[in-house]
């Protein structure tokens, strides 16, 4: 046993005398850190790195089988999912790992921001961190493309359309993005190159730089009101604090990092096991147009913003907002590199984080059910509620048929079923008079197309009389200037309807 | 640049010279010592700079093919991507109806698979009058669907709506549907296609300005051959 130990030690020494790594690693791991920084709040950065390693490992395994060609990518994913032992689990881990990584990176960023860690002398650490965030999002977007399904195909179309709206250079840029005139094999292989070679290379390089700076500059001390950062004396003060309250990073702080990282990996595995792999959805055949493309979770908020921006603002916002936002994040530590670190003395910081989190959350939530999109099959799948047909005249029932047949239901819900693009019409007759309804149908407006050409006068008449029955238990709206009171809650007496032309 | 480094080494050399513990063979030959004289360094520094410059020049030359390859798709001429492609017999598009047609993109690569197939909407308006719309929404390129009953194209992504003649009806699209240039050849409908239409690469190969569709102008383009 002692012989074995001795020869083991010999082997170790053989390597160590040539590499000299162990000494350096031990020194790095044991670097002193203020005891206040050995906190559960300081575990997110290392967890993000562990998740990155998980992504690299699962990614390499997937690349053993994945085929980055437009004709074979989708079948190869199906093959991984269904024909390879545990292939589905590997894909699931890679997919959920990506969501976890983005979440952890964002939490890490919010924590670092609220703790003022981006201030002097850690400005560059923050700037590299912003680049890491952008690269992580780049990995998520390119990864979503590699899952070459319908969503990926039309998602590329969305990317190309946004690029195409850039003035002057938009056209050539689209070709550069797609690798050709259309979304196809060349597009997929260049996103594969980005996802597998270019971005991971940059990501690992910048992570190393990020880490190196953490080691060189020390872990941010726990902020306290009154511990003010000044360029003149911060480093001296930090060293004094580390001298009086310092503990070695490993093991005093590192055990918390290790526990949290393990919990994160277990969570990724649990999500993968119980929720399964993400996609692929339909086959990427552009002639199959019965599809409602949607981006992955991290980009749903952009999808929602694009639905709500007015057309005339869209290009400007799309082209101006991202550089401003990213520029602002990059410049933050250079502009606010000194002063108070503690959140209680930085109310604007708290407001900003809250506002951004709530905004992203709301837009993401909206993106999950996309109320702005017509529900394409509602007209043929959602029936008119029976109570809207009971005790109605034949003309009104005929109007209900027109209502379904002309796809009104795709945008207008009745009793909660149907599209949400336009207002629900359960009580439309209490809000609009008959004339107003006719005008709205025939001429459209307020985001509704005009149906004048798609409806015959008879259809319009039937449809209107059906809609006028939708007033719940209230009286229907009437034009006060006409002066005729409705009788017994029935329809108001109005002059003859204008005949549509 | 290299001079300060050499100066730093000098004291070490002098210190190492008389060390009796180091074997004679490791003291360096007279020739080596002569070659390592600092007076020589200016020429080496010059040669180093020359070598760096030479490398830079070679790098510059090499950058031409590298960037040429990378930017290849950008410099491709528009007409190289486009061609007249057939959509089928005129008879397969009934008068007064709008139908989905499919063609193979004129430029496809070996690994394109199904993505080389492209759809478009064909509207037969009069005897020999047609309109051929790109399937891509003018907003963000999602595939619009035709609803014959309400005579509308609807987009599933953000709810863009277009009238039957391709004009914008409502929603976020900044313009009407993209329309392909088309012609009738021997009873067959052909369109000039080859590129995904976006606001800067319009389906009609730049022969029409960025305008809302004008039916009269569009119809004139569809003259029979």
Interface residues (C-beta under 8 A of the other chain):
Chain A: X69 X70 X71 X72 X153 X154 X157 X158 X160 X161 X162 X163 X164 X165 X166 X167 X170 X171 X172 X173 X174 X175 X176 X178 X179 X180 X181 X182 X183 X184 X185 X186 X187 X188 X189 X283 X284 X285 X286 X287 X289 X290 X291 X292 X293 X303 X306 X307 X309 X310 X311 X312 X314 X315 X372 X373 X374 X376 X379 X405 X406 X407 X408 X410 X411 X421 X444 X447 X448 X449 X450 X451 X453 X454
Chain B: X71 X73 X74 X76 X81 X100 X102 X105 X107 X108 X109 X110 X111 X112 X113 X114 X115 X116 X117 X118 X119 X135 X136 X139 X140 X141 X142 X143 X144 X145 X147 X149 X150 X151 X152 X154 X155 X156 X157 X158 X159 X161 X163 X164 X169 X170 X171 X172 X173 X174 X194 X195 X196 X198 X199 X200 X201
